[in-house]
C-alpha cells in the first residue's frame, strides 16, 4: 500500500509541475507580447525620425 500511495503522490506532483510549467509558459508569452509591441513601436519611431 505504501508503494502505491508514493507512486500516486509522484504522479500527482508530476501533473502539478506540468500544469505550473504550462501556466508559466503562457504568462511568459503574455509578458513578451507588450515588450515586442514596444520594440516595434520604438523601431518605427526611429525610422520615422531618420527619414
mmCIF entry with sequence, helices, sheets and N, C-alpha, C, O atoms, coordinates in Angstrom:
data_MODEL
# 
_entry.id   MODEL 
# 
_entity.id                         1 
_entity.type                       polymer 
_entity.pdbx_number_of_molecules   1 
# 
_entity_poly.entity_id                      1 
_entity_poly.type                           'polypeptide(L)' 
_entity_poly.nstd_linkage                   no 
_entity_poly.nstd_monomer                   no 
_entity_poly.pdbx_seq_one_letter_code       
;(UNK)(UNK)(UNK)(UNK)(UNK)(UNK)(UNK)(UNK)(UNK)(UNK)(UNK)(UNK)(UNK)(UNK)(UNK)(UNK)
(UNK)(UNK)(UNK)(UNK)(UNK)(UNK)(UNK)(UNK)(UNK)(UNK)(UNK)(UNK)(UNK)(UNK)(UNK)(UNK)
(UNK)(UNK)(UNK)(UNK)(UNK)(UNK)(UNK)(UNK)(UNK)(UNK)(UNK)(UNK)(UNK)(UNK)(UNK)(UNK)
(UNK)(UNK)(UNK)
;
_entity_poly.pdbx_seq_one_letter_code_can   XXXXXXXXXXXXXXXXXXXXXXXXXXXXXXXXXXXXXXXXXXXXXXXXXXX 
_entity_poly.pdbx_strand_id                 A 
# 
loop_
_entity_poly_seq.entity_id 
_entity_poly_seq.num 
_entity_poly_seq.mon_id 
_entity_poly_seq.hetero 
1 1  UNK n 
1 2  UNK n 
1 3  UNK n 
1 4  UNK n 
1 5  UNK n 
1 6  UNK n 
1 7  UNK n 
1 8  UNK n 
1 9  UNK n 
1 10 UNK n 
1 11 UNK n 
1 12 UNK n 
1 13 UNK n 
1 14 UNK n 
1 15 UNK n 
1 16 UNK n 
1 17 UNK n 
1 18 UNK n 
1 19 UNK n 
1 20 UNK n 
1 21 UNK n 
1 22 UNK n 
1 23 UNK n 
1 24 UNK n 
1 25 UNK n 
1 26 UNK n 
1 27 UNK n 
1 28 UNK n 
1 29 UNK n 
1 30 UNK n 
1 31 UNK n 
1 32 UNK n 
1 33 UNK n 
1 34 UNK n 
1 35 UNK n 
1 36 UNK n 
1 37 UNK n 
1 38 UNK n 
1 39 UNK n 
1 40 UNK n 
1 41 UNK n 
1 42 UNK n 
1 43 UNK n 
1 44 UNK n 
1 45 UNK n 
1 46 UNK n 
1 47 UNK n 
1 48 UNK n 
1 49 UNK n 
1 50 UNK n 
1 51 UNK n 
# 
_struct_asym.id          A 
_struct_asym.entity_id   1 
# 
_struct_conf.conf_type_id            HELX_P 
_struct_conf.id                      HELX_P1 
_struct_conf.pdbx_PDB_helix_id       AA1 
_struct_conf.beg_label_comp_id       UNK 
_struct_conf.beg_label_asym_id       A 
_struct_conf.beg_label_seq_id        2 
_struct_conf.pdbx_beg_PDB_ins_code   ? 
_struct_conf.end_label_comp_id       UNK 
_struct_conf.end_label_asym_id       A 
_struct_conf.end_label_seq_id        50 
_struct_conf.pdbx_end_PDB_ins_code   ? 
_struct_conf.beg_auth_comp_id        UNK 
_struct_conf.beg_auth_asym_id        A 
_struct_conf.beg_auth_seq_id         2 
_struct_conf.end_auth_comp_id        UNK 
_struct_conf.end_auth_asym_id        A 
_struct_conf.end_auth_seq_id         50 
_struct_conf.pdbx_PDB_helix_class    1 
_struct_conf.details                 ? 
_struct_conf.pdbx_PDB_helix_length   49 
# 
_struct_conf_type.id          HELX_P 
_struct_conf_type.criteria    ? 
_struct_conf_type.reference   ? 
# 
loop_
_atom_site.group_PDB 
_atom_site.id 
_atom_site.type_symbol 
_atom_site.label_atom_id 
_atom_site.label_alt_id 
_atom_site.label_comp_id 
_atom_site.label_asym_id 
_atom_site.label_entity_id 
_atom_site.label_seq_id 
_atom_site.pdbx_PDB_ins_code 
_atom_site.Cartn_x 
_atom_site.Cartn_y 
_atom_site.Cartn_z 
_atom_site.occupancy 
_atom_site.B_iso_or_equiv 
_atom_site.pdbx_formal_charge 
_atom_site.auth_seq_id 
_atom_site.auth_comp_id 
_atom_site.auth_asym_id 
_atom_site.auth_atom_id 
_atom_site.pdbx_PDB_model_num 
ATOM 1   N N  . UNK A 1 1  ? 0.829  -1.214 0.000   1.00 0.00 ? 1  UNK A N  1 
ATOM 2   C CA . UNK A 1 1  ? 0.000  0.000  0.000   1.00 0.00 ? 1  UNK A CA 1 
ATOM 3   C C  . UNK A 1 1  ? 0.861  1.262  0.000   1.00 0.00 ? 1  UNK A C  1 
ATOM 4   O O  . UNK A 1 1  ? 0.566  2.230  -0.701  1.00 0.00 ? 1  UNK A O  1 
ATOM 5   N N  . UNK A 1 2  ? 1.924  1.236  0.792   1.00 0.00 ? 2  UNK A N  1 
ATOM 6   C CA . UNK A 1 2  ? 2.777  2.426  0.868   1.00 0.00 ? 2  UNK A CA 1 
ATOM 7   C C  . UNK A 1 2  ? 3.361  2.775  -0.501  1.00 0.00 ? 2  UNK A C  1 
ATOM 8   O O  . UNK A 1 2  ? 3.424  3.942  -0.887  1.00 0.00 ? 2  UNK A O  1 
ATOM 9   N N  . UNK A 1 3  ? 3.786  1.741  -1.223  1.00 0.00 ? 3  UNK A N  1 
ATOM 10  C CA . UNK A 1 3  ? 4.353  1.978  -2.547  1.00 0.00 ? 3  UNK A CA 1 
ATOM 11  C C  . UNK A 1 3  ? 3.322  2.620  -3.469  1.00 0.00 ? 3  UNK A C  1 
ATOM 12  O O  . UNK A 1 3  ? 3.634  3.554  -4.207  1.00 0.00 ? 3  UNK A O  1 
ATOM 13  N N  . UNK A 1 4  ? 2.094  2.111  -3.421  1.00 0.00 ? 4  UNK A N  1 
ATOM 14  C CA . UNK A 1 4  ? 1.044  2.661  -4.278  1.00 0.00 ? 4  UNK A CA 1 
ATOM 15  C C  . UNK A 1 4  ? 0.794  4.130  -3.952  1.00 0.00 ? 4  UNK A C  1 
ATOM 16  O O  . UNK A 1 4  ? 0.667  4.958  -4.854  1.00 0.00 ? 4  UNK A O  1 
ATOM 17  N N  . UNK A 1 5  ? 0.726  4.449  -2.665  1.00 0.00 ? 5  UNK A N  1 
ATOM 18  C CA . UNK A 1 5  ? 0.483  5.838  -2.261  1.00 0.00 ? 5  UNK A CA 1 
ATOM 19  C C  . UNK A 1 5  ? 1.623  6.723  -2.746  1.00 0.00 ? 5  UNK A C  1 
ATOM 20  O O  . UNK A 1 5  ? 1.397  7.830  -3.235  1.00 0.00 ? 5  UNK A O  1 
ATOM 21  N N  . UNK A 1 6  ? 2.851  6.224  -2.606  1.00 0.00 ? 6  UNK A N  1 
ATOM 22  C CA . UNK A 1 6  ? 4.008  7.016  -3.024  1.00 0.00 ? 6  UNK A CA 1 
ATOM 23  C C  . UNK A 1 6  ? 3.978  7.264  -4.527  1.00 0.00 ? 6  UNK A C  1 
ATOM 24  O O  . UNK A 1 6  ? 4.230  8.377  -4.988  1.00 0.00 ? 6  UNK A O  1 
ATOM 25  N N  . UNK A 1 7  ? 3.667  6.211  -5.288  1.00 0.00 ? 7  UNK A N  1 
ATOM 26  C CA . UNK A 1 7  ? 3.570  6.365  -6.737  1.00 0.00 ? 7  UNK A CA 1 
ATOM 27  C C  . UNK A 1 7  ? 2.466  7.352  -7.107  1.00 0.00 ? 7  UNK A C  1 
ATOM 28  O O  . UNK A 1 7  ? 2.623  8.171  -8.013  1.00 0.00 ? 7  UNK A O  1 
ATOM 29  N N  . UNK A 1 8  ? 1.353  7.259  -6.392  1.00 0.00 ? 8  UNK A N  1 
ATOM 30  C CA . UNK A 1 8  ? 0.231  8.158  -6.656  1.00 0.00 ? 8  UNK A CA 1 
ATOM 31  C C  . UNK A 1 8  ? 0.648  9.607  -6.397  1.00 0.00 ? 8  UNK A C  1 
ATOM 32  O O  . UNK A 1 8  ? 0.334  10.500 -7.185  1.00 0.00 ? 8  UNK A O  1 
ATOM 33  N N  . UNK A 1 9  ? 1.362  9.834  -5.280  1.00 0.00 ? 9  UNK A N  1 
ATOM 34  C CA . UNK A 1 9  ? 1.842  11.181 -4.966  1.00 0.00 ? 9  UNK A CA 1 
ATOM 35  C C  . UNK A 1 9  ? 2.776  11.678 -6.059  1.00 0.00 ? 9  UNK A C  1 
ATOM 36  O O  . UNK A 1 9  ? 2.724  12.840 -6.461  1.00 0.00 ? 9  UNK A O  1 
ATOM 37  N N  . UNK A 1 10 ? 3.628  10.780 -6.531  1.00 0.00 ? 10 UNK A N  1 
ATOM 38  C CA . UNK A 1 10 ? 4.583  11.167 -7.570  1.00 0.00 ? 10 UNK A CA 1 
ATOM 39  C C  . UNK A 1 10 ? 3.857  11.573 -8.843  1.00 0.00 ? 10 UNK A C  1 
ATOM 40  O O  . UNK A 1 10 ? 4.221  12.554 -9.491  1.00 0.00 ? 10 UNK A O  1 
ATOM 41  N N  . UNK A 1 11 ? 2.821  10.804 -9.196  1.00 0.00 ? 11 UNK A N  1 
ATOM 42  C CA . UNK A 1 11 ? 2.041  11.118 -10.400 1.00 0.00 ? 11 UNK A CA 1 
ATOM 43  C C  . UNK A 1 11 ? 1.353  12.471 -10.237 1.00 0.00 ? 11 UNK A C  1 
ATOM 44  O O  . UNK A 1 11 ? 1.336  13.280 -11.165 1.00 0.00 ? 11 UNK A O  1 
ATOM 45  N N  . UNK A 1 12 ? 0.784  12.714 -9.050  1.00 0.00 ? 12 UNK A N  1 
ATOM 46  C CA . UNK A 1 12 ? 0.109  13.991 -8.796  1.00 0.00 ? 12 UNK A CA 1 
ATOM 47  C C  . UNK A 1 12 ? 1.112  15.137 -8.905  1.00 0.00 ? 12 UNK A C  1 
ATOM 48  O O  . UNK A 1 12 ? 0.825  16.166 -9.515  1.00 0.00 ? 12 UNK A O  1 
ATOM 49  N N  . UNK A 1 13 ? 2.286  14.953 -8.311  1.00 0.00 ? 13 UNK A N  1 
ATOM 50  C CA . UNK A 1 13 ? 3.301  16.008 -8.360  1.00 0.00 ? 13 UNK A CA 1 
ATOM 51  C C  . UNK A 1 13 ? 3.731  16.291 -9.787  1.00 0.00 ? 13 UNK A C  1 
ATOM 52  O O  . UNK A 1 13 ? 3.903  17.448 -10.171 1.00 0.00 ? 13 UNK A O  1 
ATOM 53  N N  . UNK A 1 14 ? 3.906  15.239 -10.573 1.00 0.00 ? 14 UNK A N  1 
ATOM 54  C CA . UNK A 1 14 ? 4.323  15.409 -11.964 1.00 0.00 ? 14 UNK A CA 1 
ATOM 55  C C  . UNK A 1 14 ? 3.278  16.204 -12.740 1.00 0.00 ? 14 UNK A C  1 
ATOM 56  O O  . UNK A 1 14 ? 3.625  17.103 -13.506 1.00 0.00 ? 14 UNK A O  1 
ATOM 57  N N  . UNK A 1 15 ? 1.995  15.876 -12.545 1.00 0.00 ? 15 UNK A N  1 
ATOM 58  C CA . UNK A 1 15 ? 0.940  16.586 -13.267 1.00 0.00 ? 15 UNK A CA 1 
ATOM 59  C C  . UNK A 1 15 ? 0.848  18.031 -12.790 1.00 0.00 ? 15 UNK A C  1 
ATOM 60  O O  . UNK A 1 15 ? 0.583  18.933 -13.585 1.00 0.00 ? 15 UNK A O  1 
ATOM 61  N N  . UNK A 1 16 ? 1.068  18.254 -11.485 1.00 0.00 ? 16 UNK A N  1 
ATOM 62  C CA . UNK A 1 16 ? 1.050  19.627 -10.969 1.00 0.00 ? 16 UNK A CA 1 
ATOM 63  C C  . UNK A 1 16 ? 2.186  20.437 -11.574 1.00 0.00 ? 16 UNK A C  1 
ATOM 64  O O  . UNK A 1 16 ? 1.996  21.590 -11.961 1.00 0.00 ? 16 UNK A O  1 
ATOM 65  N N  . UNK A 1 17 ? 3.369  19.831 -11.655 1.00 0.00 ? 17 UNK A N  1 
ATOM 66  C CA . UNK A 1 17 ? 4.512  20.518 -12.257 1.00 0.00 ? 17 UNK A CA 1 
ATOM 67  C C  . UNK A 1 17 ? 4.225  20.859 -13.710 1.00 0.00 ? 17 UNK A C  1 
ATOM 68  O O  . UNK A 1 17 ? 4.558  21.947 -14.179 1.00 0.00 ? 17 UNK A O  1 
ATOM 69  N N  . UNK A 1 18 ? 3.604  19.920 -14.421 1.00 0.00 ? 18 UNK A N  1 
ATOM 70  C CA . UNK A 1 18 ? 3.267  20.148 -15.817 1.00 0.00 ? 18 UNK A CA 1 
ATOM 71  C C  . UNK A 1 18 ? 2.313  21.333 -15.951 1.00 0.00 ? 18 UNK A C  1 
ATOM 72  O O  . UNK A 1 18 ? 2.493  22.187 -16.819 1.00 0.00 ? 18 UNK A O  1 
ATOM 73  N N  . UNK A 1 19 ? 1.297  21.381 -15.087 1.00 0.00 ? 19 UNK A N  1 
ATOM 74  C CA . UNK A 1 19 ? 0.329  22.484 -15.115 1.00 0.00 ? 19 UNK A CA 1 
ATOM 75  C C  . UNK A 1 19 ? 1.017  23.806 -14.794 1.00 0.00 ? 19 UNK A C  1 
ATOM 76  O O  . UNK A 1 19 ? 0.772  24.813 -15.458 1.00 0.00 ? 19 UNK A O  1 
ATOM 77  N N  . UNK A 1 20 ? 1.882  23.806 -13.773 1.00 0.00 ? 20 UNK A N  1 
ATOM 78  C CA . UNK A 1 20 ? 2.595  25.025 -13.410 1.00 0.00 ? 20 UNK A CA 1 
ATOM 79  C C  . UNK A 1 20 ? 3.483  25.492 -14.555 1.00 0.00 ? 20 UNK A C  1 
ATOM 80  O O  . UNK A 1 20 ? 3.547  26.685 -14.850 1.00 0.00 ? 20 UNK A O  1 
ATOM 81  N N  . UNK A 1 21 ? 4.166  24.548 -15.198 1.00 0.00 ? 21 UNK A N  1 
ATOM 82  C CA . UNK A 1 21 ? 5.022  24.898 -16.321 1.00 0.00 ? 21 UNK A CA 1 
ATOM 83  C C  . UNK A 1 21 ? 4.222  25.503 -17.457 1.00 0.00 ? 21 UNK A C  1 
ATOM 84  O O  . UNK A 1 21 ? 4.655  26.464 -18.093 1.00 0.00 ? 21 UNK A O  1 
ATOM 85  N N  . UNK A 1 22 ? 3.041  24.930 -17.710 1.00 0.00 ? 22 UNK A N  1 
ATOM 86  C CA . UNK A 1 22 ? 2.202  25.436 -18.798 1.00 0.00 ? 22 UNK A CA 1 
ATOM 87  C C  . UNK A 1 22 ? 1.728  26.850 -18.502 1.00 0.00 ? 22 UNK A C  1 
ATOM 88  O O  . UNK A 1 22 ? 1.758  27.713 -19.379 1.00 0.00 ? 22 UNK A O  1 
ATOM 89  N N  . UNK A 1 23 ? 1.285  27.093 -17.258 1.00 0.00 ? 23 UNK A N  1 
ATOM 90  C CA . UNK A 1 23 ? 0.798  28.424 -16.898 1.00 0.00 ? 23 UNK A CA 1 
ATOM 91  C C  . UNK A 1 23 ? 1.942  29.430 -16.916 1.00 0.00 ? 23 UNK A C  1 
ATOM 92  O O  . UNK A 1 23 ? 1.757  30.575 -17.330 1.00 0.00 ? 23 UNK A O  1 
ATOM 93  N N  . UNK A 1 24 ? 3.130  29.007 -16.466 1.00 0.00 ? 24 UNK A N  1 
ATOM 94  C CA . UNK A 1 24 ? 4.295  29.887 -16.505 1.00 0.00 ? 24 UNK A CA 1 
ATOM 95  C C  . UNK A 1 24 ? 4.633  30.238 -17.949 1.00 0.00 ? 24 UNK A C  1 
ATOM 96  O O  . UNK A 1 24 ? 4.928  31.393 -18.253 1.00 0.00 ? 24 UNK A O  1 
ATOM 97  N N  . UNK A 1 25 ? 4.593  29.252 -18.835 1.00 0.00 ? 25 UNK A N  1 
ATOM 98  C CA . UNK A 1 25 ? 4.883  29.471 -20.249 1.00 0.00 ? 25 UNK A CA 1 
ATOM 99  C C  . UNK A 1 25 ? 3.891  30.457 -20.861 1.00 0.00 ? 25 UNK A C  1 
ATOM 100 O O  . UNK A 1 25 ? 4.275  31.369 -21.593 1.00 0.00 ? 25 UNK A O  1 
ATOM 101 N N  . UNK A 1 26 ? 2.598  30.256 -20.547 1.00 0.00 ? 26 UNK A N  1 
ATOM 102 C CA . UNK A 1 26 ? 1.568  31.145 -21.081 1.00 0.00 ? 26 UNK A CA 1 
ATOM 103 C C  . UNK A 1 26 ? 1.745  32.562 -20.564 1.00 0.00 ? 26 UNK A C  1 
ATOM 104 O O  . UNK A 1 26 ? 1.674  33.517 -21.338 1.00 0.00 ? 26 UNK A O  1 
ATOM 105 N N  . UNK A 1 27 ? 1.976  32.714 -19.250 1.00 0.00 ? 27 UNK A N  1 
ATOM 106 C CA . UNK A 1 27 ? 2.148  34.048 -18.685 1.00 0.00 ? 27 UNK A CA 1 
ATOM 107 C C  . UNK A 1 27 ? 3.417  34.687 -19.235 1.00 0.00 ? 27 UNK A C  1 
ATOM 108 O O  . UNK A 1 27 ? 3.458  35.899 -19.445 1.00 0.00 ? 27 UNK A O  1 
ATOM 109 N N  . UNK A 1 28 ? 4.457  33.882 -19.471 1.00 0.00 ? 28 UNK A N  1 
ATOM 110 C CA . UNK A 1 28 ? 5.685  34.405 -20.056 1.00 0.00 ? 28 UNK A CA 1 
ATOM 111 C C  . UNK A 1 28 ? 5.444  34.943 -21.454 1.00 0.00 ? 28 UNK A C  1 
ATOM 112 O O  . UNK A 1 28 ? 5.948  36.005 -21.819 1.00 0.00 ? 28 UNK A O  1 
ATOM 113 N N  . UNK A 1 29 ? 4.665  34.197 -22.238 1.00 0.00 ? 29 UNK A N  1 
ATOM 114 C CA . UNK A 1 29 ? 4.346  34.658 -23.589 1.00 0.00 ? 29 UNK A CA 1 
ATOM 115 C C  . UNK A 1 29 ? 3.532  35.937 -23.541 1.00 0.00 ? 29 UNK A C  1 
ATOM 116 O O  . UNK A 1 29 ? 3.737  36.839 -24.353 1.00 0.00 ? 29 UNK A O  1 
ATOM 117 N N  . UNK A 1 30 ? 2.597  36.021 -22.581 1.00 0.00 ? 30 UNK A N  1 
ATOM 118 C CA . UNK A 1 30 ? 1.778  37.225 -22.451 1.00 0.00 ? 30 UNK A CA 1 
ATOM 119 C C  . UNK A 1 30 ? 2.642  38.415 -22.060 1.00 0.00 ? 30 UNK A C  1 
ATOM 120 O O  . UNK A 1 30 ? 2.393  39.537 -22.500 1.00 0.00 ? 30 UNK A O  1 
ATOM 121 N N  . UNK A 1 31 ? 3.667  38.172 -21.226 1.00 0.00 ? 31 UNK A N  1 
ATOM 122 C CA . UNK A 1 31 ? 4.555  39.261 -20.832 1.00 0.00 ? 31 UNK A CA 1 
ATOM 123 C C  . UNK A 1 31 ? 5.452  39.689 -21.982 1.00 0.00 ? 31 UNK A C  1 
ATOM 124 O O  . UNK A 1 31 ? 5.851  40.851 -22.056 1.00 0.00 ? 31 UNK A O  1 
ATOM 125 N N  . UNK A 1 32 ? 5.775  38.760 -22.885 1.00 0.00 ? 32 UNK A N  1 
ATOM 126 C CA . UNK A 1 32 ? 6.657  39.076 -24.011 1.00 0.00 ? 32 UNK A CA 1 
ATOM 127 C C  . UNK A 1 32 ? 5.933  39.932 -25.048 1.00 0.00 ? 32 UNK A C  1 
ATOM 128 O O  . UNK A 1 32 ? 6.549  40.781 -25.691 1.00 0.00 ? 32 UNK A O  1 
ATOM 129 N N  . UNK A 1 33 ? 4.619  39.712 -25.214 1.00 0.00 ? 33 UNK A N  1 
ATOM 130 C CA . UNK A 1 33 ? 3.874  40.431 -26.248 1.00 0.00 ? 33 UNK A CA 1 
ATOM 131 C C  . UNK A 1 33 ? 3.982  41.946 -26.123 1.00 0.00 ? 33 UNK A C  1 
ATOM 132 O O  . UNK A 1 33 ? 4.319  42.596 -27.113 1.00 0.00 ? 33 UNK A O  1 
ATOM 133 N N  . UNK A 1 34 ? 3.712  42.553 -24.949 1.00 0.00 ? 34 UNK A N  1 
ATOM 134 C CA . UNK A 1 34 ? 3.851  44.005 -24.851 1.00 0.00 ? 34 UNK A CA 1 
ATOM 135 C C  . UNK A 1 34 ? 5.275  44.471 -25.112 1.00 0.00 ? 34 UNK A C  1 
ATOM 136 O O  . UNK A 1 34 ? 5.485  45.547 -25.672 1.00 0.00 ? 34 UNK A O  1 
ATOM 137 N N  . UNK A 1 35 ? 6.260  43.660 -24.708 1.00 0.00 ? 35 UNK A N  1 
ATOM 138 C CA . UNK A 1 35 ? 7.657  44.011 -24.984 1.00 0.00 ? 35 UNK A CA 1 
ATOM 139 C C  . UNK A 1 35 ? 7.909  44.069 -26.483 1.00 0.00 ? 35 UNK A C  1 
ATOM 140 O O  . UNK A 1 35 ? 8.561  44.994 -26.967 1.00 0.00 ? 35 UNK A O  1 
ATOM 141 N N  . UNK A 1 36 ? 7.396  43.084 -27.223 1.00 0.00 ? 36 UNK A N  1 
ATOM 142 C CA . UNK A 1 36 ? 7.566  43.072 -28.672 1.00 0.00 ? 36 UNK A CA 1 
ATOM 143 C C  . UNK A 1 36 ? 6.897  44.290 -29.292 1.00 0.00 ? 36 UNK A C  1 
ATOM 144 O O  . UNK A 1 36 ? 7.479  44.946 -30.156 1.00 0.00 ? 36 UNK A O  1 
ATOM 145 N N  . UNK A 1 37 ? 5.682  44.597 -28.860 1.00 0.00 ? 37 UNK A N  1 
ATOM 146 C CA . UNK A 1 37 ? 4.973  45.761 -29.386 1.00 0.00 ? 37 UNK A CA 1 
ATOM 147 C C  . UNK A 1 37 ? 5.763  47.033 -29.116 1.00 0.00 ? 37 UNK A C  1 
ATOM 148 O O  . UNK A 1 37 ? 5.832  47.921 -29.967 1.00 0.00 ? 37 UNK A O  1 
ATOM 149 N N  . UNK A 1 38 ? 6.362  47.120 -27.922 1.00 0.00 ? 38 UNK A N  1 
ATOM 150 C CA . UNK A 1 38 ? 7.124  48.307 -27.561 1.00 0.00 ? 38 UNK A CA 1 
ATOM 151 C C  . UNK A 1 38 ? 8.346  48.465 -28.465 1.00 0.00 ? 38 UNK A C  1 
ATOM 152 O O  . UNK A 1 38 ? 8.628  49.564 -28.942 1.00 0.00 ? 38 UNK A O  1 
ATOM 153 N N  . UNK A 1 39 ? 9.083  47.352 -28.704 1.00 0.00 ? 39 UNK A N  1 
ATOM 154 C CA . UNK A 1 39 ? 10.283 47.439 -29.535 1.00 0.00 ? 39 UNK A CA 1 
ATOM 155 C C  . UNK A 1 39 ? 9.914  47.773 -30.972 1.00 0.00 ? 39 UNK A C  1 
ATOM 156 O O  . UNK A 1 39 ? 10.627 48.526 -31.635 1.00 0.00 ? 39 UNK A O  1 
ATOM 157 N N  . UNK A 1 40 ? 8.798  47.216 -31.465 1.00 0.00 ? 40 UNK A N  1 
ATOM 158 C CA . UNK A 1 40 ? 8.352  47.518 -32.826 1.00 0.00 ? 40 UNK A CA 1 
ATOM 159 C C  . UNK A 1 40 ? 8.005  48.997 -32.940 1.00 0.00 ? 40 UNK A C  1 
ATOM 160 O O  . UNK A 1 40 ? 8.406  49.657 -33.899 1.00 0.00 ? 40 UNK A O  1 
ATOM 161 N N  . UNK A 1 41 ? 7.265  49.519 -31.970 1.00 0.00 ? 41 UNK A N  1 
ATOM 162 C CA . UNK A 1 41 ? 6.909  50.935 -31.981 1.00 0.00 ? 41 UNK A CA 1 
ATOM 163 C C  . UNK A 1 41 ? 8.165  51.793 -31.903 1.00 0.00 ? 41 UNK A C  1 
ATOM 164 O O  . UNK A 1 41 ? 8.257  52.830 -32.560 1.00 0.00 ? 41 UNK A O  1 
ATOM 165 N N  . UNK A 1 42 ? 9.131  51.362 -31.099 1.00 0.00 ? 42 UNK A N  1 
ATOM 166 C CA . UNK A 1 42 ? 10.387 52.099 -30.953 1.00 0.00 ? 42 UNK A CA 1 
ATOM 167 C C  . UNK A 1 42 ? 11.138 52.126 -32.280 1.00 0.00 ? 42 UNK A C  1 
ATOM 168 O O  . UNK A 1 42 ? 11.644 53.173 -32.685 1.00 0.00 ? 42 UNK A O  1 
ATOM 169 N N  . UNK A 1 43 ? 11.213 50.990 -32.955 1.00 0.00 ? 43 UNK A N  1 
ATOM 170 C CA . UNK A 1 43 ? 11.894 50.922 -34.245 1.00 0.00 ? 43 UNK A CA 1 
ATOM 171 C C  . UNK A 1 43 ? 11.184 51.788 -35.279 1.00 0.00 ? 43 UNK A C  1 
ATOM 172 O O  . UNK A 1 43 ? 11.837 52.457 -36.080 1.00 0.00 ? 43 UNK A O  1 
ATOM 173 N N  . UNK A 1 44 ? 9.856  51.781 -35.268 1.00 0.00 ? 44 UNK A N  1 
ATOM 174 C CA . UNK A 1 44 ? 9.100  52.598 -36.217 1.00 0.00 ? 44 UNK A CA 1 
ATOM 175 C C  . UNK A 1 44 ? 9.362  54.077 -35.983 1.00 0.00 ? 44 UNK A C  1 
ATOM 176 O O  . UNK A 1 44 ? 9.509  54.844 -36.935 1.00 0.00 ? 44 UNK A O  1 
ATOM 177 N N  . UNK A 1 45 ? 9.421  54.484 -34.706 1.00 0.00 ? 45 UNK A N  1 
ATOM 178 C CA . UNK A 1 45 ? 9.685  55.885 -34.408 1.00 0.00 ? 45 UNK A CA 1 
ATOM 179 C C  . UNK A 1 45 ? 11.102 56.257 -34.830 1.00 0.00 ? 45 UNK A C  1 
ATOM 180 O O  . UNK A 1 45 ? 11.334 57.375 -35.291 1.00 0.00 ? 45 UNK A O  1 
ATOM 181 N N  . UNK A 1 46 ? 12.050 55.336 -34.678 1.00 0.00 ? 46 UNK A N  1 
ATOM 182 C CA . UNK A 1 46 ? 13.428 55.604 -35.088 1.00 0.00 ? 46 UNK A CA 1 
ATOM 183 C C  . UNK A 1 46 ? 13.516 55.801 -36.597 1.00 0.00 ? 46 UNK A C  1 
ATOM 184 O O  . UNK A 1 46 ? 14.173 56.732 -37.061 1.00 0.00 ? 46 UNK A O  1 
ATOM 185 N N  . UNK A 1 47 ? 12.857 54.930 -37.371 1.00 0.00 ? 47 UNK A N  1 
ATOM 186 C CA . UNK A 1 47 ? 12.889 55.068 -38.822 1.00 0.00 ? 47 UNK A CA 1 
ATOM 187 C C  . UNK A 1 47 ? 12.162 56.346 -39.236 1.00 0.00 ? 47 UNK A C  1 
ATOM 188 O O  . UNK A 1 47 ? 12.553 57.000 -40.203 1.00 0.00 ? 47 UNK A O  1 
ATOM 189 N N  . UNK A 1 48 ? 11.110 56.699 -38.508 1.00 0.00 ? 48 UNK A N  1 
ATOM 190 C CA . UNK A 1 48 ? 10.364 57.922 -38.805 1.00 0.00 ? 48 UNK A CA 1 
ATOM 191 C C  . UNK A 1 48 ? 11.255 59.144 -38.588 1.00 0.00 ? 48 UNK A C  1 
ATOM 192 O O  . UNK A 1 48 ? 11.202 60.098 -39.364 1.00 0.00 ? 48 UNK A O  1 
ATOM 193 N N  . UNK A 1 49 ? 12.072 59.117 -37.537 1.00 0.00 ? 49 UNK A N  1 
ATOM 194 C CA . UNK A 1 49 ? 12.971 60.237 -37.251 1.00 0.00 ? 49 UNK A CA 1 
ATOM 195 C C  . UNK A 1 49 ? 14.051 60.327 -38.324 1.00 0.00 ? 49 UNK A C  1 
ATOM 196 O O  . UNK A 1 49 ? 14.423 61.427 -38.734 1.00 0.00 ? 49 UNK A O  1 
ATOM 197 N N  . UNK A 1 50 ? 14.554 59.195 -38.780 1.00 0.00 ? 50 UNK A N  1 
ATOM 198 C CA . UNK A 1 50 ? 15.647 59.183 -39.761 1.00 0.00 ? 50 UNK A CA 1 
ATOM 199 C C  . UNK A 1 50 ? 15.219 59.782 -41.086 1.00 0.00 ? 50 UNK A C  1 
ATOM 200 O O  . UNK A 1 50 ? 15.974 60.545 -41.689 1.00 0.00 ? 50 UNK A O  1 
ATOM 201 N N  . UNK A 1 51 ? 14.012 59.450 -41.556 1.00 0.00 ? 51 UNK A N  1 
ATOM 202 C CA . UNK A 1 51 ? 13.601 59.888 -42.887 1.00 0.00 ? 51 UNK A CA 1 
ATOM 203 C C  . UNK A 1 51 ? 13.241 61.361 -42.893 1.00 0.00 ? 51 UNK A C  1 
ATOM 204 O O  . UNK A 1 51 ? 12.871 61.902 -43.936 1.00 0.00 ? 51 UNK A O  1 
# 
